[in-house]
């Protein structure tokens, strides 16, 4: 059954900006990282501050960005929580409904407060950075304790990764292909913080963090920011960059959508996204030219393959093995659809899906340089995990 989608193809991404990713970038602040990206995005779109009447982002307030950018007046603003799909869905809805005409969207902007190389020796940075005493409040999940025994973050994903391997009869090498794919693709991306080659032997020998997840299975904390300009498809045709249309976008939650309460793999936010996204779309999975499954933890990506329809429940590991390009050391679906061409969260940097979206737009513009996929016309981006923040975005060219 189809679903209502009055915004379909009526909104376009017309500007891109970025503050380059770094494992530890001195001399900057969360605000300066955001502004580096937002200024670049507005310029890329061929617009000025006076043209922007909507602001939406995370981790730095919309009011701060408006004031620092000198935007004269906005008629819509919002600060949804991570990950990037929340900002995209909000901005698309605002533009399509007429709340604003041109929205500036930004994401993942911080000077690493607790996870960069020097943070361990700087306790004040561990408690600052985002302007939040507790990094868990990114998500607003209501967790009280992220220490020993908590099901927050890596604790939970390790438990669900182990269950995935156990229930479906896989070994760690099935997770390893996700990590190796990201590293292989990162080699052609100058923005990626990890570009050194990674093979299966090195992956399996990686330092264990929480079994079965190693350092290669967890996204890389980085300083950096991404920004996007979103406007009507009609206005986009008069701007300098090739417009990338938001064909469909959706979010997904289930009734027990938290780490320790999730029922099973059949009842996740990803399942909701997979069903809803295709119901809102005129496109089919076979139309997709590039796929960007979020892999903040490697097991998330295997579940995304299943939930967008590439394979059935529990078949993600086998599917990736079947579509593994041994010579190229990467995933190539049906010999033609590459996955996370930029290196993803595991090698480019962990930006809660913003890097995935930026790369998808570059591919559809034909501006991805040595990573460019010939004639890429449809991109599927699935940010978020599978508890409480699953998201799906279908982008296409005109």
C-alpha positions in Angstrom: 0.0 0.0 0.0 1.3 3.4 -0.9 1.7 6.2 1.7 1.0 9.9 1.4 4.1 11.9 0.3 3.0 15.4 -0.7 6.6 16.6 -0.5 7.9 14.0 -3.0 10.4 15.6 -5.4 9.3 19.1 -4.4 12.3 19.9 -2.3 16.0 19.8 -3.3 19.4 19.9 -1.7 21.3 22.7 -3.5 24.3 23.6 -1.4 27.0 21.6 0.4 29.5 22.7 3.0 32.0 21.0 5.3 34.4 21.7 8.0 37.0 18.9 7.3 37.1 16.1 9.7 40.0 15.6 12.1 40.7 13.3 15.1 41.8 16.4 17.1 41.6 19.8 15.6 43.0 22.6 17.9 42.1 26.2 17.7 38.4 25.8 17.0 35.1 25.6 18.8 31.8 23.8 18.0 30.5 27.1 16.7 33.5 27.8 14.5 33.2 24.3 13.0 29.5 24.8 12.2 30.1 28.2 10.7 32.9 27.0 8.4 30.5 24.4 7.0 27.4 26.7 6.8 29.1 29.6 5.1 30.6 27.1 2.5 27.1 25.6 1.9 25.4 28.9 1.3 28.2 30.0 -1.1 28.0 26.7 -2.8 24.3 27.2 -3.4 25.0 30.6 -5.0 23.0 32.4 -2.3 23.6 35.1 0.3 22.6 35.3 4.0 19.5 37.3 3.0 18.2 34.3 1.0 18.1 31.9 4.0 14.9 32.0 6.0 15.1 28.7 7.8 17.7 27.2 10.1 17.9 23.6 11.4 20.7 21.7 13.1 22.0 19.8 16.0 24.6 20.4 18.8 24.8 24.2 18.2 21.6 26.2 18.5 19.8 27.7 15.5 19.8 31.1 17.2 23.6 31.0 17.5 23.9 30.1 13.8 21.5 32.7 12.7 23.3 35.4 14.6 26.8 34.4 13.7 25.8 34.0 10.0 24.1 37.4 10.0 20.8 35.9 8.6 18.4 39.0 8.7 15.2 37.1 9.5 14.1 33.5 9.6 10.5 32.2 9.7 11.4 28.7 10.8 14.1 27.1 13.0 14.6 23.8 14.9 17.2 21.9 16.7 16.3 18.2 16.4 18.5 15.6 18.0 21.0 13.5 16.0 21.1 11.7 13.6 21.1 13.7 10.3 17.7 12.3 9.1 15.9 14.2 11.8 17.3 17.5 10.3 16.5 16.5 6.8 12.9 15.4 7.5 12.3 18.6 9.4 13.7 20.9 6.8 11.9 19.1 3.9 8.6 19.4 5.7 9.2 23.1 6.5 10.1 24.0 2.9 7.3 21.9 1.4 4.7 23.4 3.7 5.8 27.0 3.1 7.2 27.6 6.6 10.3 28.8 4.9 11.6 28.7 1.3 15.3 28.1 1.9 16.6 26.2 4.9 20.2 25.9 6.2 20.8 22.5 7.7 23.9 21.6 9.7 25.0 18.6 11.7 27.8 17.1 13.8 29.6 20.2 15.0 31.9 19.8 18.0 35.4 20.0 19.3 35.6 16.5 20.6 34.9 16.7 24.3 35.6 13.2 25.5 36.9 10.9 22.8 39.7 12.7 20.9 43.3 11.8 21.4 44.1 14.4 24.1 40.7 14.5 25.9 41.7 11.8 28.3 44.3 14.1 29.8 42.0 17.1 29.8 39.1 16.6 32.2 37.5 19.9 31.5 37.2 19.0 27.8 35.5 15.7 28.8 32.8 17.7 30.5 32.4 20.5 27.9 32.5 20.4 24.2 28.8 20.1 23.4 27.8 22.4 26.1 26.3 19.3 27.7 27.6 17.7 30.9 26.5 14.3 29.6 27.0 13.2 26.0 24.1 10.8 26.3 21.8 13.7 26.2 22.4 13.9 22.4 19.7 11.3 22.2 17.4 12.2 25.0 16.9 8.5 25.9 16.5 9.0 29.6 19.3 6.8 30.5 20.7 7.4 34.0 23.9 5.4 34.0 26.2 4.8 31.0 28.8 3.0 33.1 29.3 -0.7 33.9 26.1 -2.6 33.4 24.4 0.1 31.2 23.0 -0.9 27.9 23.9 2.5 26.4 26.0 2.8 23.2 28.8 0.3 22.6 27.6 -1.9 25.4 24.2 -2.4 23.7 25.5 -2.8 20.2 28.0 -5.3 21.2 25.3 -7.4 22.9 23.1 -7.2 19.8 26.0 -7.9 17.5 26.7 -11.1 19.5 23.1 -12.1 19.3 23.2 -11.5 15.5 26.2 -13.7 15.0 24.8 -16.4 17.4 21.2 -16.4 16.0 22.2 -16.5 12.3 25.4 -18.6 12.5 28.0 -16.0 11.5 31.5 -15.3 12.5 33.4 -12.1 13.0 34.5 -12.1 9.4 31.0 -11.1 8.4 31.3 -7.9 10.4 34.8 -7.5 9.1 33.7 -7.1 5.5 31.7 -4.0 6.5 34.8 -2.5 8.1 37.1 -3.4 5.3 34.7 -2.0 2.7 34.7 1.3 4.5 38.5 1.4 4.7 38.9 0.5 1.1 36.6 3.3 -0.1 38.2 5.8 2.3 41.5 5.5 0.5 40.1 7.7 -2.3 38.6 10.3 0.1 41.0 13.0 1.3 38.5 13.9 4.0 38.7 10.4 5.6 40.7 10.3 8.8 41.7 6.6 8.4 43.0 5.7 4.9 45.5 3.0 5.7 44.6 -0.4 4.1 42.8 -2.9 6.2 42.5 -6.6 5.4 40.7 -9.5 7.1 43.8 -10.7 9.0 44.3 -7.2 10.4 40.7 -6.8 11.2 40.5 -10.1 13.1 43.6 -9.1 15.0 42.2 -5.7 16.0 41.9 -4.7 19.7 38.7 -6.1 21.2 36.6 -3.4 22.8 33.5 -5.3 23.7 33.1 -8.7 22.2 32.5 -9.2 19.3 33.2 -5.6 18.4 36.8 -4.3 17.9 38.2 -0.9 17.3 37.5 -1.4 13.6 33.7 -2.0 14.3 33.0 1.3 16.0 32.8 4.7 14.4 35.7 7.2 14.8 35.0 10.3 16.8 36.0 13.4 14.9 35.9 17.2 15.0 34.0 18.5 12.0 30.7 19.6 10.6 28.5 19.2 7.5 26.0 21.7 6.1 23.3 21.6 3.4 21.1 24.1 1.8 17.5 22.9 1.1 15.0 24.8 -1.0 12.1 24.2 -3.4 12.7 22.2 -6.5 11.4 25.1 -8.5 13.9 27.6 -7.1 16.7 25.0 -7.4 16.5 25.1 -11.1 17.8 28.7 -11.1 20.8 27.9 -8.9 24.3 27.0 -10.0 24.5 23.4 -8.6 22.7 20.4 -10.1 19.7 19.9 -7.8 19.4 16.7 -5.8 15.7 16.0 -5.1 14.5 14.5 -1.9 12.2 11.8 -3.3 11.1 10.3 0.0 12.3 10.4 3.6 11.0 8.8 6.8 11.9 8.1 10.4 11.2 4.9 12.4 10.5 3.9 16.0 8.9 0.9 17.6 7.0 0.7 20.8 9.9 -0.8 22.7 12.7 1.2 21.0 15.5 1.2 23.4 18.6 -0.9 23.7 17.5 -3.3 26.4 13.8 -3.3 25.6 13.9 -4.0 21.8 11.9 -7.2 21.3 14.0 -8.7 18.5 15.3 -8.1 15.0 11.8 -8.2 13.5 10.6 -5.3 15.6 13.1 -2.4 15.2 13.1 1.1 13.9 14.8 -0.1 10.8 11.9 -2.4 9.9 9.5 0.6 10.2 11.8 2.7 7.9 12.1 0.0 5.3 8.3 -0.5 5.0 7.5 3.2 5.1 10.2 4.5 2.8 9.2 2.3 -0.1 5.5 2.9 0.4 6.2 6.6 0.0 8.3 6.1 -3.1 7.8 5.7 -6.9 11.3 4.1 -7.0 12.3 0.5 -6.3 15.4 -1.0 -4.8 16.7 -1.9 -8.3 16.7 1.8 -9.1 19.3 2.5 -6.5 22.8 3.3 -7.8 24.6 4.0 -4.5 23.8 2.8 -1.0 24.8 4.5 2.2 23.9 2.3 5.2 24.9 3.8 8.5 27.6 1.7 10.3 28.4 3.5 13.5 28.8 -0.1 14.6 29.4 -2.6 11.8 26.4 -4.8 12.7 24.0 -2.0 12.0 24.9 -2.1 8.3 24.2 -5.8 8.0 20.7 -5.2 9.4 20.1 -2.3 7.0 20.8 -4.6 4.0 18.0 -6.8 5.3 15.5 -4.1 6.2 15.7 -2.1 3.0 15.0 -5.3 1.1 18.2 -6.6 -0.3 17.8 -9.9 1.6 15.7 -11.6 4.3 16.0 -11.6 8.0 19.4 -12.9 9.2 20.8 -13.0 5.7 22.8 -9.7 5.8 26.1 -11.4 6.5 25.6 -13.9 3.8 24.4 -11.2 1.3 27.5 -9.1 1.9 29.7 -12.2 1.5 28.0 -13.1 -1.8 28.4 -9.5 -3.1 32.0 -9.1 -2.0 34.4 -8.0 -4.6 37.6 -9.8 -3.5 39.9 -8.1 -5.9 38.6 -4.6 -5.0 38.1 -5.5 -1.2 34.7 -3.9 -1.2 31.0 -4.6 -1.3 29.5 -4.3 -4.8 25.9 -5.2 -4.9 25.0 -7.1 -8.1 28.4 -6.0 -9.4 27.2 -2.4 -9.8 26.1 -0.8 -6.6 28.9 0.4 -4.3 28.3 0.9 -0.5 29.6 3.8 1.5 31.8 5.1 -1.2 33.3 7.7 1.1 34.5 5.4 3.8 31.5 5.7 6.1 31.5 6.2 9.9 34.2 3.6 10.3 36.9 5.3 8.2 35.8 8.7 7.1 34.6 9.7 10.5 31.6 9.3 12.8 29.2 12.1 12.0 25.8 10.4 12.7 25.1 10.0 9.0 26.0 13.6 7.9 29.0 12.3 5.9 26.9 9.7 4.3 24.4 12.3 3.1 27.2 14.7 1.9 28.7 11.9 -0.2 25.3 10.8 -1.6 24.7 14.4 -2.8 28.2 14.6 -4.3 27.6 11.3 -6.2 24.3 12.5 -7.7 25.9 15.8 -8.7 28.7 13.9 -10.4 31.2 15.7 -8.2 32.8 12.9 -6.2 36.1 12.9 -8.0 38.0 9.6 -8.1 35.1 8.0 -6.1 32.5 8.9 -8.7 30.0 6.2 -9.7 29.2 6.6 -13.4 25.7 7.8 -14.1 24.6 7.7 -10.5 21.0 8.9 -10.4 19.4 7.4 -7.2 21.0 7.2 -3.8 19.6 5.4 -0.7 20.8 6.8 2.6 19.8 5.0 5.8 21.2 6.9 8.8 20.8 5.7 12.4 20.8 2.5 14.3 18.0 0.1 15.0 16.7 1.1 18.4 15.2 4.6 18.5 16.8 6.7 15.6 16.3 4.7 12.4 15.9 6.8 9.3 15.7 6.5 5.5 16.2 9.0 2.7 15.9 8.5 -1.0 17.6 11.1 -3.2 17.4 11.4 -7.0 18.5 13.6 -9.8 16.0 15.5 -12.0 
